[in-house]
Amino acid sequence: MPTLPPKLVPLARLGNPDHAGNRSYVDDLGLDEGDVDALVELAKRWIEVAHDANVAATDAMWAPLHACHALAELDAVIVVPTMLAMLDPLGPTDDDWTCEHFMAVCRRLGTAVLPVLVPYVLDAKNGQHSRTQAMLELAALAKRHPTTRPTVVAALAELVERMDPNTRELNGFTVGALAWLTAVEHAALIGRAFARGVVDHDTSGGWPYVRRELGLGQRRD
């Protein structure tokens, strides 16, 4: 890994960041807003790491993910688009690390991610994998912060209205998310999407399952 600014060198010694969400980078390392630009540049290096479970991990390889968590602790929302930009290129590597830490970073930022994730999800120019992860995080946000539910449900409903047959996986997860949020007010819209044949049944659970989740049919335990 290229040379780090002296203040960020300790990030290359912290090892696996599985519990990074509970760490205080500000207290432990004295990081502040003046370090945001350097942290963003370090976070971007995650895409250069060997994303292969068969490659022996080193403490230094985890430094970019620690940088992401440090940015979240500093309330630097720029970390969200920074991580989203890496999700599609890393998709073929089946990199669960990025998705897991993306979710953890969003949890740490709270409702501040809402105005970033909504337009990202609705922009068809973005890749299906990254849009799916952003959409799933929006749904999780609505569960954690009920005041965001109207905005999230409206965005997901708009996504259903715009469904592209070429994004069946995203379509399925979106319908599943609306069912999870019990968005019964959009049942007719969801039903029309299934009728058009643009919803992946594996990721959504299928129309009978969605109807039950929305409270429109008998549940099966």
Residue pairs with C-beta under 8 A, 6 or more apart in sequence:
1 12
1 45
1 60
1 61
1 63
2 45
4 11
4 12
4 42
4 63
5 35
5 38
7 29
7 30
7 31
7 35
7 38
8 35
8 38
8 39
8 42
8 63
8 67
10 28
10 29
11 25
11 29
11 42
11 63
11 66
11 67
11 70
12 59
12 60
12 62
12 63
13 59
13 60
14 20
14 23
14 59
14 62
14 63
14 66
15 59
15 62
16 57
16 62
17 62
17 65
17 66
17 69
17 101
20 65
20 66
20 69
20 101
20 104
21 69
21 104
21 107
21 108
23 69
24 73
25 31
25 66
25 69
25 70
25 73
25 74
26 32
26 70
26 73
26 74
29 70
31 39
31 70
31 73
31 74
32 74
33 74
33 76
35 70
35 74
36 71
36 74
36 76
36 78
39 67
39 70
39 71
39 74
39 76
40 67
40 71
40 76
40 78
40 79
40 82
42 63
42 64
42 67
43 64
43 65
43 67
43 68
43 71
43 79
43 82
43 83
44 64
44 82
44 86
45 63
45 64
46 64
46 65
46 68
46 86
46 98
47 86
47 89
47 90
49 61
49 64
50 61
51 90
51 93
51 95
51 97
51 98
52 93
65 97
65 101
68 79
68 82
68 83
68 101
68 105
69 101
69 104
69 105
69 108
71 78
71 79
71 82
71 105
72 79
72 105
72 108
72 109
73 108
75 109
75 112
77 109
77 112
77 113
77 116
79 105
79 109
80 105
80 106
80 109
80 113
80 116
80 117
81 116
81 120
83 98
83 101
83 102
83 105
84 102
84 120
84 126
84 130
84 133
84 134
85 130
86 98
87 98
87 99
87 102
87 127
87 129
87 130
87 133
88 126
88 127
88 128
88 129
88 130
90 98
91 127
91 129
91 130
99 133
102 133
102 137
103 133
103 136
103 137
103 140
106 113
106 117
106 137
106 140
106 141
107 140
107 144
110 144
110 145
111 141
111 145
111 147
111 148
113 137
113 141
114 138
114 141
114 148
114 151
114 152
117 134
117 135
117 137
117 138
117 141
118 138
118 151
118 152
118 155
120 126
120 130
120 131
120 134
121 131
121 134
121 135
121 138
121 155
121 159
122 155
122 158
122 159
122 162
123 131
124 162
124 164
128 167
128 169
128 170
131 167
131 170
132 169
132 170
132 173
135 156
135 159
135 170
135 173
135 174
135 177
136 173
136 177
138 152
138 155
138 156
138 177
139 152
139 156
139 177
139 180
139 181
141 148
141 152
142 148
142 149
142 152
142 153
142 181
143 180
143 181
149 181
152 181
153 178
153 181
153 183
153 185
153 186
156 174
156 177
156 178
156 181
156 183
157 178
157 183
157 186
157 189
159 170
159 174
160 171
160 174
160 175
160 178
160 186
160 189
160 190
160 193
161 189
163 171
163 174
163 193
163 196
163 198
163 199
164 171
164 198
165 197
165 198
168 198
168 199
168 200
169 200
169 203
171 193
171 198
171 199
171 200
171 204
172 199
172 200
172 201
172 202
172 203
172 204
173 203
173 204
175 190
175 193
175 194
175 199
175 204
175 210
176 203
176 204
176 205
176 210
178 186
178 190
178 210
179 190
179 204
179 205
179 209
179 210
179 213
179 214
180 213
182 213
182 214
182 215
183 214
184 214
184 215
184 216
187 211
187 214
187 216
190 207
190 210
190 214
191 207
193 199
194 207
194 210
199 207
204 210
205 213
208 217
211 217
212 218
212 219
212 220
